[in-house]
Amino acid sequence: MNQNKTYRPCAGTATLASILPLIFFGAIYFFFAFVGTLTQGLIVLVPALLFGIFIAAILILPTYLSLSYQRYELTPDGLIVSRGVISKSRATIFYNQIQDVEDRQHLMDRVFGLCTLEVKTMTAQNAKLASLSLADAQEIKTALLAKHTRGQTKTVRSQKVSLKEQPGQTPYALHPGRKTIVYGILLLIFSPLLLILFPVGIVITVLLIGAIISNYAASYALTSDYIERKYQFLSQNHLHIPYKKIQDLYTREGLIDRLFGLATLYIETGATEVAVQTNQEKGRVPINNIPCLLRSDALALKEYLLKKLGIKNSVTQSIRETYPLSPLKPFKKTIRATIWLTLLLGISALVAVAIWPNETLVTTTAALLPLLILFIIILTFTYQLAYYRAYYYFENKEILTLRKGIFWRSTLTIPFTNVQHIFVDQDLFDRLFGLYDVHVASAGKTGMEIHIDGLKRAHAEELRDHLMKETKE
């Protein structure tokens, strides 16, 4: 590939692809309108037809002009994206700032041989290379991945990593069938109820079917420099994550996952999503995760990715005993949850009494509400006590790991080299109980930063200082 090569979107083809569904549904509408007006004369259709053409032109022209004035240029330093008809912009994204590259094809894109690339960074300065030909998209993607994995310092290729197969394909199989069995059973059991609860039942059914499709549409592959996550059904998404750009890794085991020994591995780079502009792009499937792995395979794949980050030792030991959680934590959590639930129940009871001012209802509510609140307190405290006992944090000189959850278990791992900030804080209920929280975060966008909740002040400050020391070293 020559330097400073410029690429252009396929503006005409993309415009045709965007209006084809409109033409199809418009043709159906006018067919039925024509049949309905045979007795009244065709003159009734002429204004409607002209109005339809006018609306189509309004929708088509901005799309065509916008794509016609876009240029994507690969230079020795970075990717330059030029766009704008009246107001012009020219943005440069340096190769070393790219976090991941995703290529997407909607159904009409696949029909017309188009592809959109999204080049993401950790800032709002992302690049969306829209409506490229397949050949251009592949050429740009190959060049970007080659340029911003070149000269990497974190990847350790010489380390021996135990995999069932050589990297490049799929070393650990996905098992969507196990979840499908559960979803199918749920649909069979609740199908009569779902029919009664229309349209809620329809929504639940669609969500279950969507979950089944998402699991079967997912796949992934490993190369020497990056992991590729794929989603392919009606639309097609390929996400390419260079190993050196990974910020944190975490596994999540839902209730159904735990029943069948499965786990989902999430791979976070901290990339900021490109803002969606069209209706076609809404509701995109998040593809930074690898679902339906066996739990042992998810842990092995996570270890493999850590070694690709240059982590030589993934064996950790618990530090909860050194910096222990306070036994007051379950009480704090219980009181906080009870207060909010009591307020919710109280307001609901007042609304019910106001709508149905019945003496029997008032007496029954007054008698049952305290018993219900007591039951909630006991249930919440039991859960929080179990949560407290299952809450652990581990470390070695290279990584920090937090594991928590009872029914839904999550394990987050952050290399110390990727730690962005460490701080201690208190919320209102922490202050009432004299507790403190320690936060450790990378640049990942999961929202699941390592949040060690419920330490006494001395232990919180000691843990903060210890983690800051490990991060500096």
C-alpha positions in Angstrom: 0.0 0.0 0.0 1.3 3.4 -1.0 1.7 6.1 1.6 -0.9 8.9 1.6 -3.4 6.8 -0.2 -6.9 8.3 -0.2 -10.2 6.4 -0.1 -13.7 7.5 -0.9 -17.1 6.2 0.2 -19.3 4.5 -2.5 -21.8 7.4 -2.3 -24.2 6.3 -5.1 -24.4 2.7 -4.0 -24.8 3.6 -0.3 -27.7 6.0 -1.2 -29.4 3.4 -3.3 -29.0 0.9 -0.4 -30.6 3.4 2.0 -33.6 4.2 -0.2 -34.3 0.6 -1.5 -36.4 -0.3 1.6 -38.3 3.0 1.2 -39.0 2.2 -2.4 -40.1 -1.3 -1.5 -42.6 -0.2 1.1 -43.7 2.8 -1.0 -44.5 0.4 -3.9 -46.6 -1.8 -1.6 -48.5 1.3 -0.3 -49.2 2.7 -3.8 -50.3 -0.8 -5.0 -53.0 -1.0 -2.4 -53.8 2.7 -2.9 -54.1 2.1 -6.7 -56.5 -0.8 -6.1 -58.6 1.3 -3.7 -58.9 4.2 -6.2 -59.8 2.3 -9.3 -63.4 3.4 -8.9 -62.4 7.0 -8.2 -59.9 7.6 -10.9 -56.1 7.6 -10.9 -56.0 11.4 -10.5 -56.1 10.9 -6.7 -52.7 9.1 -6.7 -50.8 11.8 -8.6 -50.4 14.3 -5.6 -49.5 11.5 -3.3 -46.9 10.2 -5.7 -45.4 13.6 -6.2 -45.3 14.1 -2.4 -43.6 10.7 -1.9 -40.9 11.7 -4.5 -40.4 15.0 -2.8 -39.9 13.3 0.7 -37.6 10.7 -0.8 -35.4 13.5 -2.4 -35.2 15.3 1.0 -34.0 12.0 2.6 -31.6 11.0 -0.2 -29.9 14.3 -1.0 -28.2 14.9 2.4 -27.0 11.3 2.5 -25.5 11.5 -1.0 -23.9 14.9 -0.5 -22.4 13.9 2.9 -20.8 10.8 1.6 -19.6 12.4 -1.6 -17.5 15.0 0.3 -15.9 12.5 2.7 -12.3 11.4 2.2 -10.2 9.0 4.3 -6.4 9.3 4.0 -3.7 7.0 5.4 -0.5 9.0 6.1 2.8 7.9 7.8 1.6 9.5 11.1 -2.1 8.8 11.2 -5.5 8.5 9.6 -7.0 11.7 8.3 -10.8 12.0 7.9 -12.1 14.9 5.9 -15.8 15.6 5.6 -18.3 18.5 5.2 -20.2 20.2 2.4 -20.6 23.7 3.8 -18.8 23.4 7.1 -15.7 21.3 6.5 -13.6 19.4 9.0 -10.3 17.5 8.9 -9.4 15.3 11.8 -6.2 13.3 12.4 -6.2 10.1 14.5 -2.7 8.9 15.3 -2.1 5.2 14.9 -0.8 4.7 18.4 -4.0 6.2 19.9 -6.3 3.6 18.2 -7.9 1.3 20.7 -9.8 -1.0 18.4 -11.2 -1.3 14.9 -14.7 -2.6 14.1 -16.1 -3.3 10.7 -19.9 -3.4 10.3 -22.3 -4.5 7.6 -26.1 -4.0 7.9 -28.4 -6.2 5.8 -28.5 -3.8 2.9 -24.7 -3.3 3.1 -24.2 -7.0 2.6 -26.6 -7.0 -0.3 -24.7 -4.1 -2.0 -21.1 -5.1 -0.9 -20.5 -2.2 1.4 -18.8 -2.0 4.8 -18.4 0.7 7.5 -15.3 0.9 9.7 -15.2 2.4 13.1 -11.8 3.4 14.4 -12.1 4.1 18.1 -9.9 5.9 20.6 -10.3 6.7 24.3 -11.5 10.2 23.5 -14.5 11.6 21.5 -12.2 11.9 18.5 -13.2 8.7 16.7 -13.4 8.0 13.0 -16.4 6.5 11.2 -15.4 5.4 7.6 -18.8 4.9 6.1 -19.9 3.0 3.0 -16.6 1.7 1.8 -16.3 -1.0 -0.8 -15.3 -4.4 0.7 -11.8 -4.2 -0.9 -11.1 -0.7 0.4 -12.4 -1.6 3.9 -10.2 -4.7 4.1 -7.2 -2.7 2.8 -7.7 0.1 5.4 -8.3 -2.3 8.3 -5.2 -4.3 7.5 -3.1 -1.2 7.3 -4.5 0.3 10.6 -3.9 -3.0 12.5 -0.5 -3.4 11.1 0.6 0.2 11.9 -0.7 0.4 15.4 0.5 -3.0 16.5 4.0 -2.3 15.1 6.6 -1.6 17.6 4.5 -2.7 20.6 6.3 -3.1 23.9 3.8 -5.0 26.0 3.2 -8.1 23.9 5.4 -11.0 24.9 5.4 -13.5 22.1 8.2 -15.6 23.4 6.2 -16.8 26.4 4.7 -20.3 26.2 0.9 -20.3 26.6 -1.1 -23.5 26.8 -3.9 -23.6 24.3 -5.9 -26.4 22.9 -5.1 -25.2 19.4 -2.7 -22.8 17.8 -3.8 -19.1 18.0 -5.4 -18.0 14.7 -8.7 -19.9 15.0 -10.9 -20.6 18.0 -8.9 -22.3 20.8 -11.9 -22.7 23.1 -15.3 -23.6 21.7 -18.5 -21.7 22.5 -21.5 -23.5 23.9 -24.7 -21.6 23.0 -26.8 -24.7 23.0 -26.7 -25.0 26.8 -28.4 -21.7 27.2 -30.8 -22.4 24.4 -32.1 -25.4 26.3 -33.0 -23.2 29.3 -34.5 -20.4 27.1 -36.6 -23.0 25.3 -37.8 -24.5 28.6 -38.8 -21.0 29.9 -40.7 -20.3 26.7 -42.6 -23.6 27.0 -43.4 -23.2 30.7 -44.5 -19.5 30.5 -46.1 -19.6 27.0 -49.7 -19.6 28.4 -48.8 -16.8 30.7 -47.1 -14.8 28.0 -50.2 -15.1 25.8 -52.3 -13.7 28.7 -50.0 -10.8 29.4 -50.1 -9.4 25.9 -48.2 -7.3 24.8 -45.7 -7.8 27.7 -45.5 -11.5 26.8 -44.6 -10.6 23.2 -41.7 -8.4 24.5 -40.4 -11.2 26.8 -40.6 -13.7 24.0 -38.8 -11.4 21.6 -36.0 -10.8 24.2 -35.6 -14.6 24.8 -35.4 -15.3 21.0 -33.0 -12.4 20.6 -30.8 -13.8 23.4 -30.7 -17.2 21.6 -29.8 -15.6 18.3 -27.1 -13.4 19.8 -25.4 -16.4 21.4 -25.4 -18.4 18.1 -24.3 -15.4 16.1 -21.2 -14.9 18.3 -17.7 -16.1 17.4 -14.1 -15.1 17.9 -10.6 -15.8 16.6 -7.1 -15.1 17.9 -4.1 -13.9 15.9 -0.5 -13.1 16.9 -1.3 -9.4 17.5 -5.1 -9.0 18.1 -8.3 -10.8 19.0 -11.2 -10.6 16.6 -14.8 -10.8 17.9 -17.5 -11.5 15.3 -21.2 -11.1 15.3 -23.0 -12.4 12.2 -26.8 -12.7 11.6 -28.7 -10.4 9.4 -26.1 -7.7 10.1 -22.4 -8.4 10.4 -19.9 -6.9 12.9 -16.2 -7.6 13.3 -14.3 -6.0 16.2 -10.5 -6.2 16.2 -8.8 -5.5 19.6 -5.0 -5.4 19.6 -3.6 -7.1 22.7 -1.6 -4.1 23.9 -4.7 -1.9 24.0 -6.6 -4.1 26.5 -7.2 -2.2 29.7 -9.0 -4.8 31.9 -10.6 -8.2 31.7 -13.5 -9.5 33.6 -15.6 -12.6 33.6 -19.3 -12.6 34.4 -21.3 -15.7 35.4 -25.1 -15.2 35.4 -27.5 -17.6 37.1 -28.0 -19.7 34.0 -24.3 -19.6 33.3 -23.5 -21.0 36.7 -26.0 -23.8 36.3 -24.3 -25.0 33.2 -20.7 -24.1 34.0 -20.5 -21.2 31.6 -19.0 -17.7 31.7 -18.7 -14.6 29.5 -15.3 -12.9 29.1 -15.4 -9.1 28.6 -12.4 -7.4 27.0 -12.2 -3.6 27.7 -10.0 -1.2 25.8 -11.6 2.1 27.0 -12.7 2.9 23.4 -15.4 5.5 23.2 -18.4 4.5 21.0 -19.0 6.6 17.9 -22.3 8.5 18.2 -25.1 6.8 16.2 -26.8 8.9 13.6 -29.3 6.8 11.8 -32.2 4.6 12.8 -30.4 1.6 11.4 -27.6 1.9 13.8 -29.7 2.1 17.0 -29.7 -0.9 19.3 -26.3 -2.2 18.3 -25.1 -5.4 19.8 -22.2 -5.0 22.2 -19.4 -7.3 20.9 -16.6 -6.7 23.3 -17.5 -9.9 25.0 -17.1 -13.6 24.3 -20.2 -15.4 25.6 -21.0 -19.1 26.3 -17.5 -20.2 27.2 -16.9 -23.0 29.6 -15.9 -21.4 32.9 -12.5 -23.2 32.8 -12.0 -22.0 29.2 -12.9 -18.4 30.0 -10.3 -18.4 32.8 -7.7 -20.0 30.5 -8.4 -17.5 27.7 -8.2 -14.6 30.2 -4.8 -15.9 31.3 -3.7 -16.1 27.7 -4.7 -12.5 27.1 -2.9 -11.4 30.3 0.3 -13.0 29.0 -0.1 -11.2 25.8 -0.2 -8.0 27.9 3.2 -9.0 29.3 1.9 -10.3 32.6 4.4 -13.0 33.5 2.6 -14.3 36.6 -1.2 -14.5 36.8 -1.2 -16.4 40.1 -2.6 -14.2 42.9 -3.1 -14.4 46.6 -5.9 -12.9 48.7 -5.2 -9.5 50.5 -8.6 -9.4 52.2 -7.1 -10.8 55.3 -4.5 -8.1 55.4 -6.9 -5.3 54.6 -10.2 -6.8 55.9 -13.8 -5.7 55.2 -15.7 -4.4 58.2 -18.4 -6.8 59.6 -20.6 -3.7 59.6 -20.9 -3.8 55.8 -23.9 -6.2 55.7 -25.7 -4.0 58.2 -25.0 -0.9 56.2 -26.2 -2.5 52.9 -29.3 -3.9 54.6 -30.4 -0.6 56.2 -29.8 1.3 52.9 -31.9 -1.2 50.9 -34.6 -1.4 53.6 -35.0 2.4 53.7 -35.5 2.6 49.9 -37.8 -0.4 49.7 -39.9 0.9 52.7 -40.4 4.2 51.1 -41.4 2.5 47.8 -43.9 0.2 49.6 -45.3 3.1 51.7 -45.9 5.2 48.7 -47.5 2.3 46.8 -49.8 1.6 49.8 -50.8 5.3 50.0 -51.6 5.3 46.3 -53.6 2.1 46.5 -55.6 3.4 49.5 -56.2 6.7 47.7 -57.5 4.9 44.6 -59.6 2.3 46.4 -60.7 4.0 49.7 -61.9 0.8 51.3 -61.8 0.3 55.1 -60.9 -3.4 54.8 -58.1 -2.5 52.4 -56.7 0.1 54.8 -56.8 -2.3 57.8 -55.2 -5.1 55.8 -52.5 -2.8 54.5 -51.7 -1.5 58.0 -51.4 -5.0 59.3 -49.4 -6.6 56.5 -47.0 -3.7 55.7 -44.9 -4.1 58.9 -44.7 -7.9 58.4 -43.6 -7.3 54.8 -40.9 -4.8 55.8 -39.6 -7.3 58.5 -39.5 -10.1 55.8 -37.6 -7.8 53.5 -35.1 -6.9 56.3 -34.4 -10.6 57.0 -34.1 -11.5 53.4 -31.8 -8.6 52.6 -29.5 -9.2 55.5 -29.2 -12.9 54.6 -28.3 -12.0 51.1 -25.8 -9.2 52.1 -24.2 -11.5 54.6 -23.6 -14.2 51.9 -22.4 -11.4 49.6 -19.9 -10.2 52.2 -18.5 -13.7 52.7 -18.0 -14.2 48.9 -16.3 -10.9 48.4 -12.6 -11.2 47.8 -9.7 -9.2 46.3 -6.4 -10.7 45.1 -3.1 -9.4 43.8 0.4 -10.1 42.9 3.1 -7.6 41.8 1.5 -7.3 38.3 -2.3 -7.5 38.6 -5.2 -6.8 40.9 -8.4 -8.8 40.9 -11.8 -8.3 42.5 -14.4 -11.2 42.8 -17.9 -10.6 44.0 -21.5 -11.8 43.6 -23.8 -14.6 44.7 -26.2 -15.5 42.0 -24.4 -13.3 39.4 -20.6 -13.6 39.9 -18.1 -11.1 38.4 -14.3 -11.2 38.5 -12.5 -8.1 37.3 -8.7 -8.1 36.6 -6.7 -4.9 36.1 -2.9 -4.9 35.4 -1.2 -2.4 37.6 0.4 -0.9 34.5 -3.1 0.1 33.3 -4.3 1.7 36.6 -5.4 5.3 36.0 -6.4 6.4 39.5 -6.9 5.2 43.1 -9.0 7.1 45.6 -10.9 6.7 48.9 -14.4 8.0 49.4 -17.6 7.8 51.5 -21.2 8.1 50.8 -23.9 9.1 53.3 -24.4 5.6 54.7 -20.6 5.0 54.9 -20.3 8.0 57.1 -23.1 6.8 59.4 -21.2 3.5 59.9 -17.6 4.9 59.7 -16.8 3.0 56.6 -14.7 3.9 53.5 -14.5 2.7 49.9 -11.3 2.2 47.8 -11.7 2.7 44.1 -9.1 1.4 41.5 -9.9 2.2 37.9 -8.4 1.7 34.4 -9.4 3.5 31.3 -12.0 0.7 30.6 -15.6 1.8 30.0 -17.3 -1.2 31.8 -18.4 0.9 34.7 -17.1 -2.0 36.9 -14.0 -0.4 38.3 -12.5 -2.3 41.3 -14.6 -0.9 44.1 -13.6 -2.4 47.4 -16.6 -1.3 49.6 -16.8 -1.3 53.4 -13.4 -0.9 55.1 -12.5 0.9 58.3 -10.6 4.1 57.7 -7.2 2.8 58.7 -7.5 -0.3 56.5 -8.8 1.8 53.6 -5.8 4.2 53.8 -3.3 1.4 54.2 -4.8 -0.5 51.2 -4.8 2.7 49.1 -1.1 3.4 49.9 -0.2 -0.3 49.2 -1.9 -0.2 45.8 -0.3 3.1 44.9 3.1 1.6 45.7 2.4 -1.4 43.5 1.2 0.8 40.7 4.4 3.0 40.8 6.6 -0.1 40.9 
